[in-house]
């Protein structure tokens, strides 16, 4: 099972696929989020692959291997 910190980093990498969006999640939120919450956020981001351009899909697919 992944730690909260590992999941947070994966979520940040998924959000950072677009260089125009410099998003960083405050690590203090980990106190309030459970592992299942972070896994759900990651899954929702991965589900958005269907709405992305083809080159973006290839980039995000690399994270599916970590599930």
Protein Blocks (a to p, Z undefined) as FASTA:
>chain_A
ZZfklmmmmmmmmmmmpmklccdddfklmmmpcfklmmmmmmmmmmmmmmpcfklmmmmm
mmmmmZZ
